[in-house]
Amino acid sequence: MKNMFKGYVDFLPELKAIELKKSTICFDTSCLLNIYGYPKNAADDFIRAIEYFKGNIWLSYFVALEYQSNQVTVLQQQARVFDELLGKSRKFKNDVLGLFSDKQHHSIPHSDVAQLVEHFDADFQKFIEGVKEKNPNYFRHNSVQIELMNLFDGRVGDIPSKEALESIYKGGDFRFDNKIPPGYKDAKNKEHEIKLYGDLIIKSKYADFIIWHEIINQAKTTNKQIILVTDERKEDWCWQQNNIILGVRPELVTEVFMKAGVDFRLI
């Protein structure tokens, strides 16, 4: 009975390093792109952790493609944060001082307030500029990309054929219509998004299901437990009760075990 309902069994014991060394450790796109938002020491630690398990790491082809095609957008978003924070500080100063132009209050000395907000704005700008100066300029030297490409060299899933993609799309439509995880939560939001690779047209609405298809094939090939490192929180990946995440969706654990005979976990 335990194997029949593997996804519903009480949580498995905490994984130890020796067990991780016997597993296939794969990653989703977001956890790789999020490295660009970490402090330099945290980013280095994350990459060193991947390096420690280098013999066991693997990326689905679609995760690798999403990482490469989305990293510039993420870097631009990171760069904009500094300017947005400085803009918010200036707006705060202007809003406070502007209030005194027509709504003076006898209990609030205008000069004192002006001095306070001017000092705050100056100190805040100095702080943000200092942080920005220390932040790695990945546009100039993308050390994260270089290290990840070296670490995952030869450890990426195969490029799917057109025929394989069409088969996945058909299977995805059936699963999405019936809310079979994973992927149905993204289907509507990415309805018209596509990615091109050579002569392949990859429909982003099926992204998670393409990745899932690759994960199951990898599990069949290696006959090793699959561990997916992810920042995913959506209900089509995570088992949730009363807004509390209990773990991976039981259906996903069951599907991997039934099709590949191995365990599946999220970290």
JOFEN-V380734 format. One record per residue. RES is the residue in one letter. PSI is psi in whole degrees, -180 to 180 (* if undefined). OMEGA is omega in degrees with one decimal (none if undefined). Layout:
BEGIN
res=RES psi=PSI omega=OMEGA
res=RES psi=PSI omega=OMEGA
END
This chain:
BEGIN
res=M psi=-33 omega=-178.3
res=K psi=-43 omega=-180.0
res=N psi=-31 omega=178.9
res=M psi=-35 omega=-176.1
res=F psi=44 omega=-174.6
res=K psi=-37 omega=-177.7
res=G psi=-16 omega=-177.4
res=Y psi=-3 omega=179.4
res=V psi=148 omega=178.6
res=D psi=152 omega=-172.9
res=F psi=137 omega=179.8
res=L psi=157 omega=179.7
res=P psi=153 omega=179.5
res=E psi=136 omega=-178.3
res=L psi=139 omega=174.8
res=K psi=164 omega=-175.7
res=A psi=-39 omega=-178.1
res=I psi=-33 omega=177.6
res=E psi=-38 omega=177.3
res=L psi=-35 omega=-179.8
res=K psi=-17 omega=179.5
res=K psi=3 omega=-174.9
res=S psi=166 omega=167.9
res=T psi=119 omega=-177.5
res=I psi=114 omega=179.5
res=C psi=170 omega=-170.7
res=F psi=148 omega=171.8
res=D psi=171 omega=-173.6
res=T psi=-43 omega=-173.4
res=S psi=-38 omega=-177.1
res=C psi=-25 omega=174.6
res=L psi=-43 omega=179.5
res=L psi=-30 omega=-179.2
res=N psi=-17 omega=178.2
res=I psi=-35 omega=-178.2
res=Y psi=-19 omega=179.8
res=G psi=-2 omega=-179.3
res=Y psi=153 omega=168.0
res=P psi=153 omega=-173.7
res=K psi=-44 omega=-177.4
res=N psi=-36 omega=178.2
res=A psi=-40 omega=177.1
res=A psi=-43 omega=178.9
res=D psi=-42 omega=179.4
res=D psi=-42 omega=-178.8
res=F psi=-45 omega=-179.5
res=I psi=-37 omega=177.3
res=R psi=-35 omega=178.1
res=A psi=-41 omega=176.3
res=I psi=-42 omega=-178.9
res=E psi=-37 omega=-179.2
res=Y psi=-35 omega=-179.0
res=F psi=28 omega=-172.6
res=K psi=-34 omega=-178.6
res=G psi=-12 omega=-175.0
res=N psi=-5 omega=-173.6
res=I psi=155 omega=-179.3
res=W psi=144 omega=176.0
res=L psi=137 omega=170.5
res=S psi=151 omega=179.2
res=Y psi=-42 omega=-175.4
res=F psi=-34 omega=174.9
res=V psi=-44 omega=178.9
res=A psi=-42 omega=179.1
res=L psi=-45 omega=179.3
res=E psi=-41 omega=178.6
res=Y psi=-50 omega=-177.1
res=Q psi=-40 omega=-175.0
res=S psi=-20 omega=-176.5
res=N psi=-8 omega=-172.7
res=Q psi=-36 omega=179.3
res=V psi=-41 omega=177.6
res=T psi=-43 omega=179.4
res=V psi=-42 omega=178.7
res=L psi=-38 omega=177.1
res=Q psi=-39 omega=177.4
res=Q psi=-42 omega=178.6
res=Q psi=-42 omega=-179.1
res=A psi=-36 omega=-178.3
res=R psi=-24 omega=-177.7
res=V psi=-41 omega=-179.1
res=F psi=-48 omega=-179.8
res=D psi=-36 omega=179.6
res=E psi=-39 omega=178.6
res=L psi=-42 omega=177.9
res=L psi=-39 omega=177.8
res=G psi=-40 omega=178.3
res=K psi=-39 omega=179.3
res=S psi=-44 omega=178.3
res=R psi=-39 omega=179.4
res=K psi=-40 omega=178.0
res=F psi=-46 omega=179.5
res=K psi=-47 omega=-178.4
res=N psi=-37 omega=179.3
res=D psi=-44 omega=-178.1
res=V psi=-48 omega=-179.0
res=L psi=-34 omega=178.6
res=G psi=-27 omega=179.4
res=L psi=-29 omega=-177.2
res=F psi=-11 omega=-178.3
res=S psi=-31 omega=-179.5
res=D psi=3 omega=-178.9
res=K psi=57 omega=177.6
res=Q psi=145 omega=177.2
res=H psi=129 omega=-173.0
res=H psi=-23 omega=-178.3
res=S psi=-6 omega=-176.9
res=I psi=102 omega=-179.8
res=P psi=122 omega=-176.4
res=H psi=-42 omega=-176.1
res=S psi=-37 omega=179.3
res=D psi=-44 omega=179.3
res=V psi=-44 omega=-179.6
res=A psi=-42 omega=-179.8
res=Q psi=-42 omega=-180.0
res=L psi=-50 omega=-175.8
res=V psi=-32 omega=176.7
res=E psi=-43 omega=179.1
res=H psi=-43 omega=179.2
res=F psi=-47 omega=-178.0
res=D psi=-43 omega=-179.5
res=A psi=-45 omega=-179.5
res=D psi=-40 omega=-178.8
res=F psi=-43 omega=179.1
res=Q psi=-41 omega=179.3
res=K psi=-42 omega=180.0
res=F psi=-49 omega=-178.0
res=I psi=-42 omega=178.7
res=E psi=-37 omega=178.3
res=G psi=-43 omega=177.9
res=V psi=-43 omega=-179.3
res=K psi=-39 omega=-178.8
res=E psi=-35 omega=-179.2
res=K psi=-19 omega=-177.0
res=N psi=136 omega=179.7
res=P psi=137 omega=176.4
res=N psi=90 omega=-175.9
res=Y psi=-17 omega=174.4
res=F psi=-36 omega=-178.7
res=R psi=-41 omega=-179.6
res=H psi=103 omega=-175.9
res=N psi=78 omega=-177.5
res=S psi=-32 omega=179.5
res=V psi=-48 omega=179.4
res=Q psi=-44 omega=-178.5
res=I psi=-47 omega=-177.0
res=E psi=-41 omega=179.6
res=L psi=-40 omega=179.4
res=M psi=-36 omega=176.5
res=N psi=-44 omega=-177.2
res=L psi=-39 omega=-175.8
res=F psi=11 omega=178.2
res=D psi=123 omega=-178.3
res=G psi=8 omega=-177.8
res=R psi=37 omega=179.9
res=V psi=142 omega=179.2
res=G psi=161 omega=-178.4
res=D psi=151 omega=174.6
res=I psi=127 omega=-178.9
res=P psi=153 omega=175.2
res=S psi=166 omega=176.3
res=K psi=-41 omega=-178.6
res=E psi=-41 omega=179.4
res=A psi=-41 omega=179.1
res=L psi=-44 omega=-180.0
res=E psi=-39 omega=178.1
res=S psi=-41 omega=178.0
res=I psi=-42 omega=179.7
res=Y psi=-43 omega=179.8
res=K psi=-44 omega=177.7
res=G psi=-37 omega=179.1
res=G psi=-41 omega=179.8
res=D psi=-44 omega=179.0
res=F psi=-45 omega=-177.8
res=R psi=-43 omega=-179.3
res=F psi=-42 omega=179.0
res=D psi=-31 omega=-177.8
res=N psi=10 omega=178.7
res=K psi=45 omega=174.4
res=I psi=123 omega=-176.7
res=P psi=159 omega=-3.5
res=P psi=172 omega=169.5
res=G psi=-22 omega=-173.5
res=Y psi=-21 omega=179.6
res=K psi=-25 omega=-178.2
res=D psi=-11 omega=-168.9
res=A psi=-46 omega=-177.2
res=K psi=-39 omega=-176.5
res=N psi=-28 omega=-176.0
res=K psi=26 omega=-173.3
res=E psi=-41 omega=-172.6
res=H psi=10 omega=179.4
res=E psi=139 omega=175.6
res=I psi=157 omega=171.9
res=K psi=143 omega=-178.8
res=L psi=137 omega=172.0
res=Y psi=107 omega=-173.2
res=G psi=-124 omega=179.6
res=D psi=11 omega=178.7
res=L psi=135 omega=172.0
res=I psi=110 omega=-175.2
res=I psi=119 omega=-176.8
res=K psi=119 omega=-172.5
res=S psi=-23 omega=-179.8
res=K psi=-23 omega=-179.8
res=Y psi=10 omega=-171.8
res=A psi=-54 omega=-176.8
res=D psi=-36 omega=-179.2
res=F psi=-34 omega=174.4
res=I psi=-46 omega=179.3
res=I psi=-43 omega=180.0
res=W psi=-41 omega=178.0
res=H psi=-43 omega=178.7
res=E psi=-40 omega=-179.3
res=I psi=-46 omega=-179.5
res=I psi=-42 omega=177.8
res=N psi=-39 omega=178.1
res=Q psi=-40 omega=178.2
res=A psi=-40 omega=178.1
res=K psi=-40 omega=-176.2
res=T psi=-44 omega=-173.4
res=T psi=-22 omega=-174.8
res=N psi=35 omega=178.1
res=K psi=150 omega=173.3
res=Q psi=141 omega=179.4
res=I psi=130 omega=174.1
res=I psi=120 omega=179.4
res=L psi=117 omega=176.2
res=V psi=122 omega=-169.3
res=T psi=157 omega=169.2
res=D psi=13 omega=-176.4
res=E psi=137 omega=178.0
res=R psi=-4 omega=-174.1
res=K psi=157 omega=-173.2
res=E psi=-17 omega=179.3
res=D psi=0 omega=171.2
res=W psi=-36 omega=-171.2
res=C psi=140 omega=175.8
res=W psi=115 omega=-175.9
res=Q psi=139 omega=172.6
res=Q psi=123 omega=-179.8
res=N psi=44 omega=178.4
res=N psi=15 omega=175.9
res=I psi=127 omega=179.2
res=I psi=117 omega=-178.4
res=L psi=-23 omega=-177.9
res=G psi=-156 omega=-179.9
res=V psi=151 omega=176.8
res=R psi=129 omega=-179.3
res=P psi=-33 omega=-179.9
res=E psi=-35 omega=-179.0
res=L psi=-43 omega=177.0
res=V psi=-46 omega=-178.6
res=T psi=-43 omega=-178.0
res=E psi=-44 omega=179.1
res=V psi=-42 omega=-178.3
res=F psi=-40 omega=-178.4
res=M psi=-36 omega=-176.0
res=K psi=-29 omega=-175.2
res=A psi=-13 omega=177.5
res=G psi=21 omega=180.0
res=V psi=167 omega=178.7
res=D psi=158 omega=175.6
res=F psi=131 omega=-179.7
res=R psi=156 omega=170.2
res=L psi=141 omega=168.5
res=I psi=* omega=none
END
